[in-house]
Amino acid sequence: MNFLEERILKDGIVKDGNVLKVDSFLNHQMDIALFNEIGKEFKKRFKGNKINKILTIEASGIGIACIVAQHFDVPVVFAKKAKSINLEGEMYVAEVESFTHNCKNQVIVAQKFLGEKDHVLIIDDFLANGCALQGLIQIVQSAKATVEGIGIAVEKGFQPGGRIIRNLGIQLESLAIVERMDSTTGEIEFRVQEG
Amino acid sequence: MNFLEERILKDGIVKDGNVLKVDSFLNHQMDIALFNEIGKEFKKRFKGNKINKILTIEASGIGIACIVAQHFDVPVVFAKKAKSINLEGEMYVAEVESFTHNCKNQVIVAQKFLGEKDHVLIIDDFLANGCALQGLIQIVQSAKATVEGIGIAVEKGFQPGGRIIRNLGIQLESLAIVERMDSTTGEIEFRVQEG
């Protein structure tokens, strides 16, 4: 069991409707020391990959992405979810469906921040249905840039996102994959990973 | 002139309608090395303050807040702007008006992450009318916690937010205060600060 799985068992809470609350350390209150452990682990797992940019999506991906970026010494670009009047000029746009908010969002990145020379590591806190990630992949492809890999903190292994993305042939590393959880007992079972 | 003012002169773009675009390094693409300089500077400016938590607001405050937090060795809590089904339990709620989006938002923090023992440094990327900050201050006060200070990257000195907040007697440190800018010439003039 790795450091993140241990932390999820200690502080994560299983709620009805397949909701795993990790808001005390991951996506509302943020444990920066833990994020640095996550960064170290991604640096190890993506060691051979040539990465010059990290891409994430607002809001809860940003904190992890920024701390992880220090381990790769690269800038971070975060995709925005709604059109702002401060976002002008040419933009890449992908449409994604949000599981938690039950609505459709546009994912937007200014074209000047992503181009064909970029080798991108995509970072996010959660992977469930994979809609947000598919939007980010779509944007990297629109930019003719390369997806070097995807680093996720917590994957819900019983939802289809992980399988869909691995089937695209992309290196997807999820530090904790929840295989099964039970809101009545609070039990959480992780997929056994190598290494 | 400090490092951030220099960077704004180099890479910031003045647009019509008093818009200063710093999206190539601050709030869309993020220069993590620059954020670490910002963290170092805030650590210096808030040296005597007892700080055990950083509070920011999604989305563009999160990256700076997380990097700054490393210099204080404290966790970050980010306020959310809309009610999510994953945000449950007791919450502090403040209503704020957004200048850039021309709408009202609720600013929300779960009560369990802010209490009377907390000494809070509020961090954000921009200060203009100060509505978001006033929402965050309101939330800290609802929690009976203490605002130890506010650290801002870029303040628009010709808009009222800075004055309103300094009039509350709060230590507000803005690393770059734009006094005047001109979209026809691209000129930017900063307020002269001591130190």
Interface residues (C-beta under 8 A of the other chain):
Chain A: K15 V19 K21 D23 S24 H28 Q29 M30 D31 I32 F35 N36 E58 A59 I62 G63 A65 C66 I67 A69 Q70 V74 P75 V76 V77 F78 K80 S84 I85 N86 L87 E88 T100 H101 N102 V109 A110 K112 F113
Chain B: K15 V19 K21 D23 S24 H28 Q29 M30 D31 I32 F35 N36 E58 A59 I62 G63 A65 C66 I67 A69 Q70 V74 P75 V76 V77 F78 K80 S84 I85 N86 L87 E88 T100 H101 N102 V109 A110 K112 F113
